[in-house]
Amino acid sequence: MYKYIITMAAFLLFVGCGKKDMMKYWQRVDLGENTTESHILNVVVKDDEVLVGTFGKGALFSKDNGSTWKIFESNDKEDNTGLSWNYVLSGDWDDDYIVLAMLGDGLNISNDGGATWKRLGYNFFGIEYLYSVGAFIEGGVKYIPSADGIVYFKTDIDPDYDYLARPYKTIDESQGLASQYIYDMQIGGDDIYIGSLHGFSVSNDKGQSWRNFSPTGMFTIDRLPDCKVRAVAAKKNTWYAGCDDGLFYSTDNGDSWTNISRGLPSPYVHDILIDRDNKIWVATYKGVACSDNMGQSFKTFGKTSGFYGDNINCLAQASDGNIYAGTNYGLYKMVEQIPPLNHYPEPSATFDRSEKPIHQWMIRPVGPEENNQRDQTYLYGATMGGSFRQHQGCEYNDPEGVELQAVDDGVIVYTNKKIGHTVLRCHTGFEYFFVYAHYHHMNEIHCAVGQRVKQGDTIGTIGKKGNVTNEHLHFEVSLSIAKDSNVPNQTVNNELWQKPLPGCGTIVGTVADSTGNRIAGARVYGVEKPVPTESPFSFAECYRDKVNPSPAYEENFVIADVPAGEYLLWTEQAGRKYAVKARVAADMVTRVEIVAGEAVIDEADTTTVMD
């Protein structure tokens, strides 16, 4: 039985942002079978052509303003007709030349309209430029912002050719950019605007020199902007910066910034669009906002105007002037007619009792002035949709050299500088177990075996040593009865041991059939998180056979860093959705149980390992 949430009366409360103040609504775009409800990461429009990047469903391309779609996705063939990876953060094209920015796999490039593809990932770039967040073709030059700076090249690159010199150049801190860890980019002519881990950066000479700004006015002790700018937009002398704590703009080349967040549905800004009428559209964690007076006031759109979920990831303007919005549950387009009503699965139970965490006493290994948000695509037990072996830890993606701190008081029991591995035996134990924190791929190790450290002490820096595909920290927590063990003989979900982000709590749950058998690999949907935007949360994967529950909870899935509030969680088995409600409180744990019909036979474990 389905429950209708959106009613006709609710629709009539919302007025669109337009010249005639006509009623505006949002209707889901039909992208084709098995793709219409996809998690949309980016949408780009050029005239009547539209490119859509998705989380796990490849890219979709339309040449008729969204009437029909062609899908680009991976396949098992060895004829280069498929993508290397189905997670597409963005893209750009020029006639038949298409470049796609892949989440964690560099680039896929086609020069025949998508008939065949070349992979410029680890096979070509090595461990750099794999976390690409965008792609831009400007004057024939391809610009790729990434977690390692901007890589750019003027001609096509053949990954099978043995170049004597690198056929591409890079822009990073060496040219004056505040941070090589880039979230967003806009380019036009000689001007480049960057949102990064450390503020808003502007170049007026195609990246040869930079000016760096902190829209919030906050700076680190090293005088770097202490402000994560996730979205940028600029038109002439007016600049916009979307941050985790609001929307800011400057009309004097960055000398001063004004917070114009009042009226936004959420301070978490994910994308900014200046439309052809100079109205400002803002994609936020809790809906879309529009202003025709430079942010003095906003009109807002959320579930009651047609969206299935709250979180809006990206925006673009269609050729007819209406706006596209990418969400976790599909691509939407602004329309004037009332769209079909949304329906949601009926919850079978409500879990509204929060409790104090049993063992969330560790701090994070990375401080809040850097990227201390875990990569949500590859959490504990995750397989990236079946692509990799079950993950034993989590990832903190940061530039090389970012300091790592001790998560608890304790003693260093193991170091290996060759592979960048350090093990801390925590002072705090659990039951009869010793608790160990494992740091992998470190660049520098500042401590020795036997050294005692205090929580928060610097023990080394992030690096790229060992079996690694990019600069990051692979972090694990393990339990052992041995006092000096460096072997993670029982890894557990590290999210249950580290404190959540401010204002957030943790969902600890089980998905089982009617007889109580756990359903391995089940996906749990319904939670939307504001950050991180470059490696976003889509669904939780229930544990399979190679990972372990906490002895305290006996869970088979965890969703941490969940903003306080009420959520409808669901899983789908044999075409049927099973749902519960959960209420999350800051710094607390909410236990849930989803009973989901017949158990599903687990698929064989994959052989690919990704750290």
C-alpha positions as CSV (number, residue, x, y, z in Angstrom):
1,M,0.0,0.0,0.0
2,Y,1.3,3.4,-0.9
3,K,1.0,6.6,0.9
4,Y,0.4,9.8,-1.1
5,I,2.6,12.6,0.4
6,I,2.2,15.4,-2.2
7,T,-1.3,16.8,-2.4
8,M,-2.9,19.2,-4.8
9,A,-3.4,21.7,-2.0
10,A,0.3,21.7,-1.2
11,F,1.2,22.4,-4.8
12,L,-0.9,25.5,-4.8
13,L,1.2,27.0,-2.0
14,F,4.3,27.3,-4.3
15,V,4.8,29.9,-6.9
16,G,7.6,29.7,-9.4
17,C,10.5,32.1,-10.0
18,G,9.6,33.7,-13.3
19,K,8.7,37.0,-15.0
20,K,5.0,36.5,-14.7
21,D,5.1,34.7,-11.3
22,M,3.4,31.7,-13.0
23,M,2.9,28.5,-11.0
24,K,6.0,26.3,-11.3
25,Y,6.5,22.6,-10.5
26,W,9.1,19.9,-11.0
27,Q,8.5,16.8,-12.9
28,R,10.8,13.8,-13.2
29,V,12.3,13.3,-16.6
30,D,11.9,9.9,-18.3
31,L,15.5,8.8,-18.9
32,G,14.6,5.3,-20.0
33,E,14.2,1.9,-18.4
34,N,16.2,1.3,-15.2
35,T,17.7,4.9,-15.3
36,T,14.8,7.2,-14.6
37,E,15.2,7.1,-10.8
38,S,19.1,7.2,-11.0
39,H,21.2,9.3,-8.6
40,I,22.1,12.3,-10.8
41,L,25.6,13.8,-10.2
42,N,25.7,16.4,-12.9
43,V,23.8,17.8,-15.9
44,V,25.3,19.9,-18.7
45,V,23.2,21.6,-21.4
46,K,24.4,23.1,-24.7
47,D,21.6,24.3,-27.0
48,D,19.4,21.2,-27.4
49,E,22.0,18.7,-26.3
50,V,22.0,17.4,-22.7
51,L,24.6,15.3,-20.9
52,V,23.8,13.6,-17.5
53,G,26.3,11.9,-15.2
54,T,25.0,9.3,-12.7
55,F,26.0,7.4,-9.7
56,G,26.5,3.8,-11.0
57,K,24.4,4.0,-14.1
58,G,26.9,5.6,-16.5
59,A,26.1,8.8,-18.6
60,L,23.1,9.7,-20.7
61,F,23.2,11.9,-23.7
62,S,20.3,13.6,-25.5
63,K,20.4,15.6,-28.8
64,D,16.7,16.6,-28.6
65,N,16.4,18.5,-25.3
66,G,15.7,15.3,-23.3
67,S,13.0,13.8,-25.5
68,T,15.2,10.7,-26.2
69,W,18.3,9.4,-24.5
70,K,21.4,7.4,-25.4
71,I,23.2,5.7,-22.5
72,F,26.9,5.3,-22.2
73,E,27.9,2.6,-19.7
74,S,30.4,-0.1,-19.0
75,N,30.2,-3.6,-20.5
76,D,32.1,-6.8,-20.6
77,K,33.3,-6.5,-24.2
78,E,36.9,-5.8,-25.1
79,D,36.2,-3.6,-28.1
80,N,36.2,-0.2,-26.2
81,T,32.5,0.3,-26.8
82,G,31.8,0.7,-23.1
83,L,32.9,3.0,-20.3
84,S,35.5,1.9,-17.9
85,W,33.3,2.9,-15.0
86,N,29.7,3.8,-14.4
87,Y,30.2,6.7,-11.9
88,V,30.3,9.9,-13.9
89,L,30.7,13.2,-12.1
90,S,30.6,15.5,-15.1
91,G,31.5,15.9,-18.8
92,D,31.8,18.2,-21.8
93,W,31.7,17.7,-25.6
94,D,32.5,19.4,-28.8
95,D,30.8,17.8,-31.9
96,D,31.7,14.1,-31.7
97,Y,34.4,14.6,-29.1
98,I,33.2,13.8,-25.5
99,V,35.2,13.8,-22.3
100,L,33.7,12.3,-19.1
101,A,35.0,13.0,-15.6
102,M,34.8,9.7,-13.7
103,L,34.4,9.4,-9.9
104,G,37.7,7.8,-9.0
105,D,38.8,6.6,-12.5
106,G,40.1,9.7,-14.2
107,L,38.6,10.3,-17.7
108,N,36.8,8.5,-20.4
109,I,37.2,10.1,-23.9
110,S,35.4,9.4,-27.2
111,N,36.1,11.0,-30.5
112,D,33.3,9.3,-32.3
113,G,30.2,10.5,-30.5
114,G,30.4,7.7,-27.8
115,A,30.7,4.7,-30.1
116,T,34.1,3.9,-28.6
117,W,35.9,5.1,-25.5
118,K,39.5,5.5,-24.3
119,R,40.3,5.3,-20.6
120,L,42.7,7.8,-19.1
121,G,42.7,6.4,-15.5
122,Y,45.3,4.6,-13.5
123,N,46.4,3.0,-16.8
124,F,47.6,6.4,-17.9
125,F,47.8,9.0,-15.1
126,G,48.9,6.6,-12.4
127,I,47.7,7.6,-9.0
128,E,47.0,11.3,-9.8
129,Y,44.0,13.0,-11.4
130,L,41.7,10.0,-10.9
131,Y,39.2,11.9,-8.7
132,S,38.1,14.3,-11.4
133,V,35.2,16.5,-10.6
134,G,34.6,18.2,-13.9
135,A,35.5,18.5,-17.6
136,F,35.5,21.6,-19.7
137,I,36.4,22.2,-23.3
138,E,37.4,25.8,-23.9
139,G,38.9,26.9,-27.2
140,G,39.9,23.3,-28.0
141,V,41.7,22.9,-24.7
142,K,40.4,20.3,-22.2
143,Y,40.5,21.4,-18.6
144,I,39.9,18.7,-15.9
145,P,39.6,19.9,-12.2
146,S,40.4,17.1,-9.8
147,A,41.5,16.3,-6.3
148,D,45.1,16.8,-7.5
149,G,44.7,20.1,-9.3
150,I,43.7,21.0,-12.8
151,V,45.1,18.8,-15.6
152,Y,44.8,20.2,-19.1
153,F,45.8,19.2,-22.6
154,K,45.3,20.7,-26.1
155,T,45.1,17.6,-28.3
156,D,43.6,14.1,-27.9
157,I,45.7,11.7,-25.8
158,D,46.1,8.1,-26.7
159,P,46.6,6.0,-23.6
160,D,48.4,3.3,-25.6
161,Y,51.0,5.6,-27.0
162,D,54.4,5.8,-25.2
163,Y,55.0,9.6,-24.9
164,L,58.5,10.8,-24.3
165,A,57.2,13.7,-22.3
166,R,53.9,14.3,-20.5
167,P,51.3,15.4,-23.1
168,Y,49.4,17.4,-20.5
169,K,50.2,20.2,-18.0
170,T,48.9,20.8,-14.4
171,I,47.9,23.7,-12.3
172,D,48.1,23.3,-8.5
173,E,49.7,25.1,-5.4
174,S,52.9,25.7,-7.3
175,Q,51.1,28.3,-9.4
176,G,49.5,29.9,-6.3
177,L,46.2,27.9,-6.1
178,A,45.1,27.7,-2.4
179,S,44.4,24.0,-2.7
180,Q,44.7,21.3,-5.3
181,Y,41.6,19.6,-3.9
182,I,39.0,21.1,-6.2
183,Y,35.2,20.9,-5.8
184,D,34.0,23.1,-8.6
185,M,35.2,25.2,-11.6
186,Q,33.9,27.8,-14.1
187,I,35.9,28.9,-17.1
188,G,35.4,31.6,-19.7
189,G,38.1,33.0,-21.9
190,D,41.2,33.7,-19.7
191,D,39.2,33.7,-16.5
192,I,39.0,30.6,-14.2
193,Y,37.0,30.4,-11.0
194,I,37.7,27.6,-8.5
195,G,35.9,26.4,-5.4
196,S,38.2,24.2,-3.3
197,L,39.0,22.8,0.1
198,H,40.5,26.2,0.9
199,G,38.2,28.8,-0.4
200,F,37.4,30.7,-3.7
201,S,40.3,31.2,-6.2
202,V,40.4,33.3,-9.3
203,S,42.8,33.4,-12.2
204,N,42.6,35.9,-15.1
205,D,45.5,34.4,-17.1
206,K,44.3,30.8,-17.6
207,G,45.8,29.5,-14.4
208,Q,49.3,31.1,-14.5
209,S,48.6,33.1,-11.3
210,W,45.9,33.1,-8.7
211,R,44.2,35.2,-6.1
212,N,42.6,33.3,-3.2
213,F,39.7,34.4,-1.0
214,S,37.8,33.2,2.1
215,P,34.1,34.2,1.6
216,T,33.5,33.5,5.3
217,G,36.5,35.5,6.4
218,M,38.0,32.5,8.2
219,F,41.6,31.4,7.8
220,T,43.8,28.6,9.1
221,I,46.9,29.2,11.1
222,D,48.8,28.9,7.8
223,R,46.7,31.8,6.4
224,L,44.9,29.5,4.0
225,P,41.1,30.2,3.6
226,D,39.3,28.0,6.1
227,C,36.3,27.6,4.0
228,K,35.2,24.7,1.8
229,V,33.7,26.3,-1.4
230,R,31.7,23.5,-3.2
231,A,30.1,25.6,-5.9
232,V,31.1,28.7,-7.9
233,A,29.4,31.0,-10.4
234,A,30.6,34.3,-11.8
235,K,29.2,36.9,-14.3
236,K,31.4,40.0,-14.9
237,N,32.3,41.4,-11.5
238,T,29.8,39.5,-9.5
239,W,31.1,36.3,-7.9
240,Y,29.1,33.6,-6.0
241,A,30.5,31.0,-3.6
242,G,28.4,28.1,-2.3
243,C,29.8,26.8,1.0
244,D,28.8,24.3,3.8
245,D,27.6,27.3,5.8
246,G,25.8,29.4,3.2
247,L,25.8,31.4,-0.1
248,F,28.2,34.4,-0.4
249,Y,28.7,36.9,-3.1
250,S,31.1,39.7,-4.0
251,T,30.7,42.6,-6.4
252,D,34.2,44.1,-5.8
253,N,36.6,41.5,-7.1
254,G,36.7,39.6,-3.8
255,D,37.6,42.5,-1.5
256,S,34.4,42.0,0.5
257,W,31.8,39.2,0.7
258,T,28.2,39.2,1.8
259,N,26.3,36.3,3.2
260,I,23.0,36.0,1.3
261,S,21.9,32.7,2.8
262,R,18.8,34.0,4.5
263,G,15.8,32.4,2.8
264,L,17.7,29.4,1.5
265,P,16.1,26.0,2.4
266,S,19.6,24.9,3.7
267,P,23.0,26.5,4.2
268,Y,24.6,23.6,2.4
269,V,25.0,24.8,-1.2
270,H,25.8,22.2,-3.9
271,D,25.4,24.2,-7.2
272,I,24.8,27.7,-8.4
273,L,23.3,28.7,-11.8
274,I,23.0,32.2,-13.2
275,D,20.2,31.9,-15.8
276,R,19.8,33.9,-19.0
277,D,17.6,36.4,-17.2
278,N,20.3,36.9,-14.5
279,K,18.2,35.1,-11.9
280,I,20.2,33.1,-9.3
281,W,19.3,29.4,-8.8
282,V,20.8,27.6,-5.9
283,A,20.8,23.8,-5.4
284,T,20.9,23.0,-1.7
285,Y,20.7,20.0,0.7
286,K,17.0,20.7,1.2
287,G,15.7,22.0,-2.1
288,V,16.1,24.6,-4.8
289,A,16.0,28.4,-4.3
290,C,15.6,31.1,-6.9
291,S,16.2,34.9,-6.6
292,D,15.7,37.7,-9.1
293,N,17.2,40.3,-6.8
294,M,20.8,39.0,-6.1
295,G,19.8,37.0,-3.1
296,Q,17.8,39.7,-1.2
297,S,14.9,37.2,-1.2
298,F,14.3,33.6,-2.5
299,K,11.5,31.5,-3.7
300,T,12.0,27.9,-2.7
301,F,11.0,24.5,-4.1
302,G,11.1,21.1,-2.3
303,K,9.1,17.9,-2.1
304,T,5.8,19.7,-2.2
305,S,6.6,21.1,-5.6
306,G,7.3,17.7,-7.1
307,F,10.7,16.4,-6.0
308,Y,10.9,12.9,-4.6
309,G,13.7,13.7,-2.2
310,D,15.1,16.9,-0.6
311,N,18.8,16.9,-1.8
312,I,19.5,18.8,-5.0
313,N,22.9,18.0,-6.5
314,C,23.1,20.1,-9.7
315,L,21.4,22.6,-12.0
316,A,21.4,23.5,-15.6
317,Q,19.2,25.6,-17.9
318,A,17.3,23.8,-20.8
319,S,17.1,25.3,-24.3
320,D,13.5,26.2,-23.6
321,G,14.5,28.4,-20.6
322,N,13.3,26.0,-18.0
323,I,15.7,24.5,-15.4
324,Y,17.0,21.0,-14.9
325,A,17.7,19.7,-11.4
326,G,19.6,16.6,-10.6
327,T,18.6,14.7,-7.4
328,N,19.4,11.4,-5.7
329,Y,16.2,10.0,-7.2
330,G,16.3,11.2,-10.8
331,L,16.5,14.2,-13.1
332,Y,13.8,16.8,-12.8
333,K,12.7,19.6,-15.1
334,M,10.7,22.7,-14.2
335,V,7.2,22.6,-15.7
336,E,4.0,24.7,-15.5
337,Q,1.6,21.7,-15.2
338,I,1.1,19.8,-12.0
339,P,3.2,16.6,-12.3
340,P,2.0,13.1,-11.1
341,L,1.9,12.7,-7.4
342,N,4.8,11.0,-5.7
343,H,4.2,8.0,-3.6
344,Y,6.4,6.4,-1.0
345,P,6.6,3.0,0.6
346,E,4.5,2.6,3.7
347,P,6.7,2.1,6.8
348,S,6.0,-1.0,8.8
349,A,7.6,0.3,12.0
350,T,9.0,3.5,13.5
351,F,12.3,3.7,15.4
352,D,12.4,6.9,17.4
353,R,14.4,6.0,20.5
354,S,17.9,7.3,20.3
355,E,20.6,6.1,22.7
356,K,24.1,7.1,23.7
357,P,26.7,5.5,21.5
358,I,28.5,2.5,23.1
359,H,31.9,3.1,21.6
360,Q,32.1,6.3,19.5
361,W,34.9,7.8,21.4
362,M,37.6,8.3,18.7
363,I,38.2,11.6,17.0
364,R,38.8,11.6,13.2
365,P,42.3,11.0,11.9
366,V,42.0,14.2,9.8
367,G,41.2,17.6,11.3
368,P,38.1,19.7,10.3
369,E,40.2,22.3,8.5
370,E,41.0,19.7,5.9
371,N,38.7,17.0,4.3
372,N,37.6,15.1,7.3
373,Q,34.5,13.6,5.5
374,R,34.8,10.0,4.6
375,D,34.4,9.0,0.9
376,Q,30.8,7.8,1.0
377,T,31.1,5.6,-2.1
378,Y,33.5,3.1,-0.5
379,L,32.6,2.7,3.2
380,Y,33.1,-0.3,5.4
381,G,31.7,-3.4,3.7
382,A,31.0,-1.6,0.5
383,T,31.7,-3.1,-2.9
384,M,30.9,0.0,-5.1
385,G,27.8,-1.8,-6.4
386,G,29.6,-5.2,-6.7
387,S,32.7,-3.8,-8.5
388,F,35.2,-4.4,-5.7
389,R,35.9,-6.8,-2.8
390,Q,34.2,-5.9,0.5
391,H,36.0,-2.9,2.0
392,Q,37.7,-3.3,5.3
393,G,37.9,0.4,6.2
394,C,37.1,3.8,4.9
395,E,38.9,6.5,2.9
396,Y,39.8,10.1,3.7
397,N,40.7,11.7,0.4
398,D,43.1,14.6,0.9
399,P,46.2,16.0,-0.8
400,E,49.6,14.5,0.1
401,G,51.1,16.1,3.2
402,V,47.9,16.7,5.1
403,E,48.6,16.0,8.8
404,L,47.1,12.8,10.4
405,Q,46.3,12.8,14.1
406,A,46.0,10.1,16.7
407,V,42.4,9.1,17.1
408,D,42.9,8.1,20.8
409,D,45.5,8.1,23.5
410,G,47.6,5.0,22.9
411,V,50.9,3.3,21.9
412,I,52.3,2.8,18.4
413,V,52.8,-0.9,18.0
414,Y,53.8,-1.1,14.3
415,T,55.2,1.0,11.5
416,N,56.3,0.3,7.9
417,K,57.6,3.3,6.1
418,K,57.9,1.5,2.8
419,I,54.2,1.1,2.5
420,G,53.2,4.0,4.8
421,H,51.5,1.8,7.5
422,T,51.1,2.7,11.1
423,V,49.1,0.9,13.9
424,L,48.0,2.5,17.1
425,R,46.8,0.4,20.0
426,C,44.2,2.6,21.6
427,H,44.2,3.3,25.3
428,T,40.5,2.6,25.4
429,G,39.6,-1.1,25.0
430,F,36.3,-2.8,24.6
431,E,35.2,-5.7,26.6
432,Y,38.1,-8.2,26.5
433,F,39.4,-6.8,23.2
434,F,42.3,-4.5,22.5
435,V,41.2,-1.8,19.9
436,Y,43.6,-1.0,17.1
437,A,43.6,1.9,14.6
438,H,45.3,1.3,11.3
439,Y,46.6,4.1,9.1
440,H,47.6,3.1,5.5
441,H,49.5,4.8,2.6
442,M,51.1,7.5,4.8
443,N,53.7,9.7,3.2
444,E,55.6,10.5,6.4
445,I,55.5,8.6,9.7
446,H,56.5,10.8,12.7
447,C,56.4,8.2,15.4
448,A,58.2,5.0,16.4
449,V,57.2,1.7,17.7
450,G,56.7,1.9,21.5
451,Q,56.0,5.6,21.4
452,R,53.1,6.9,23.5
453,V,50.8,9.5,21.9
454,K,47.9,11.6,23.0
455,Q,44.6,12.0,21.2
456,G,45.1,14.7,18.6
457,D,48.9,14.4,18.3
458,T,50.3,14.5,14.8
459,I,51.6,11.1,13.9
460,G,52.3,11.6,10.2
461,T,50.9,12.8,6.9
462,I,48.7,11.5,4.1
463,G,50.4,9.9,1.2
464,K,50.2,7.4,-1.7
465,K,52.5,4.5,-0.7
466,G,51.7,0.9,-1.1
467,N,48.8,-0.6,-3.0
468,V,47.0,2.7,-3.7
469,T,45.1,4.4,-6.5
470,N,45.2,8.0,-5.3
471,E,46.5,10.1,-2.4
472,H,44.4,9.3,0.6
473,L,44.2,7.7,4.0
474,H,42.8,4.2,4.2
475,F,41.7,3.9,7.9
476,E,40.6,0.8,9.7
477,V,39.6,-0.2,13.2
478,S,40.2,-3.8,14.4
479,L,39.6,-5.8,17.6
480,S,42.1,-8.4,18.9
481,I,42.8,-10.3,22.0
482,A,46.6,-9.8,21.3
483,K,48.2,-6.9,23.0
484,D,50.7,-6.1,20.3
485,S,48.9,-7.1,17.1
486,N,49.3,-5.3,13.8
487,V,47.1,-7.8,12.0
488,P,43.5,-6.7,11.6
489,N,42.1,-10.2,12.4
490,Q,38.7,-8.7,13.1
491,T,38.0,-5.4,11.4
492,V,34.9,-3.7,12.5
493,N,33.0,-0.7,11.1
494,N,35.1,2.3,11.9
495,E,32.1,4.6,11.7
496,L,30.8,3.1,14.9
497,W,34.1,4.1,16.7
498,Q,34.6,7.7,15.5
499,K,32.5,10.6,16.6
500,P,30.0,11.8,13.9
501,L,30.2,15.2,12.3
502,P,28.6,18.1,14.3
503,G,24.8,17.9,14.3
504,C,24.8,14.3,13.1
505,G,23.9,10.9,14.5
506,T,24.2,7.3,13.5
507,I,21.8,4.7,12.2
508,V,22.7,1.1,13.2
509,G,20.5,-1.5,11.7
510,T,19.8,-4.9,10.3
511,V,18.0,-6.1,7.2
512,A,16.6,-9.6,7.5
513,D,13.9,-11.9,6.1
514,S,10.8,-12.9,8.0
515,T,12.7,-15.8,9.7
516,G,15.5,-13.5,10.9
517,N,18.2,-14.5,8.3
518,R,20.4,-11.5,7.4
519,I,20.2,-10.4,3.8
520,A,23.7,-10.0,2.5
521,G,24.3,-7.2,0.0
522,A,20.9,-5.6,0.5
523,R,20.9,-1.8,-0.3
524,V,19.3,0.6,2.1
525,Y,18.0,3.9,0.7
526,G,16.3,7.0,2.1
527,V,19.2,8.9,3.7
528,E,20.5,12.0,2.0
529,K,23.7,13.7,3.2
530,P,24.9,17.2,2.5
531,V,28.6,16.3,2.3
532,P,30.8,15.2,0.7
533,T,29.7,16.3,-2.7
534,E,32.6,14.9,-4.7
535,S,32.1,11.3,-3.4
536,P,28.5,11.4,-2.2
537,F,26.3,8.9,-0.3
538,S,23.7,7.1,-2.3
539,F,22.9,3.9,-0.3
540,A,24.2,1.6,2.4
541,E,25.3,-1.9,1.5
542,C,24.5,-4.7,4.0
543,Y,27.5,-6.7,5.1
544,R,28.5,-9.8,3.3
545,D,30.8,-12.6,4.6
546,K,34.2,-10.8,4.8
547,V,33.3,-8.0,7.2
548,N,32.2,-8.1,10.9
549,P,29.5,-6.5,13.0
550,S,30.4,-4.8,16.3
551,P,30.0,-7.1,19.3
552,A,27.9,-4.4,20.9
553,Y,25.4,-4.0,18.1
554,E,25.5,-7.1,15.9
555,E,24.5,-4.9,12.9
556,N,24.7,-5.6,9.2
557,F,24.6,-2.0,8.1
558,V,25.6,1.4,9.4
559,I,24.7,4.9,8.1
560,A,26.8,7.5,10.0
561,D,27.1,11.3,9.8
562,V,23.3,11.5,9.3
563,P,22.0,15.0,10.0
564,A,19.5,15.0,12.9
565,G,15.9,14.5,11.7
566,E,13.4,11.9,10.6
567,Y,14.0,9.5,7.7
568,L,12.1,6.9,5.7
569,L,14.5,4.0,5.1
570,W,13.7,1.3,2.5
571,T,15.2,-1.7,0.8
572,E,13.9,-3.5,-2.2
573,Q,13.7,-7.3,-2.6
574,A,12.1,-9.1,-5.5
575,G,10.5,-5.9,-6.8
576,R,8.9,-5.0,-3.5
577,K,10.0,-2.2,-1.1
578,Y,10.1,-2.6,2.6
579,A,10.4,0.5,4.7
580,V,10.7,1.8,8.3
581,K,10.9,5.3,9.8
582,A,13.9,6.4,11.9
583,R,14.4,9.4,14.0
584,V,18.1,10.5,14.3
585,A,19.4,12.8,17.1
586,A,22.8,14.5,17.1
587,D,25.6,12.5,18.7
588,M,23.2,9.6,19.3
589,V,22.6,6.2,17.9
590,T,19.3,4.9,16.5
591,R,18.8,1.2,16.1
592,V,16.5,0.0,13.3
593,E,15.3,-3.4,11.9
594,I,14.0,-3.8,8.4
595,V,12.1,-7.1,7.8
596,A,12.3,-7.6,4.0
597,G,10.7,-10.8,2.9
598,E,12.7,-13.7,1.4
599,A,16.4,-13.8,1.7
600,V,18.6,-13.2,-1.4
601,I,21.3,-15.7,-2.3
602,D,24.6,-13.8,-2.0
603,E,26.7,-13.3,-5.1
604,A,30.2,-14.6,-5.2
605,D,32.8,-12.2,-3.9
606,T,34.7,-10.2,-6.6
607,T,38.4,-10.3,-6.9
608,T,39.3,-6.7,-7.4
609,V,40.8,-4.9,-4.4
610,M,40.6,-1.1,-4.1
611,D,42.3,0.7,-1.2
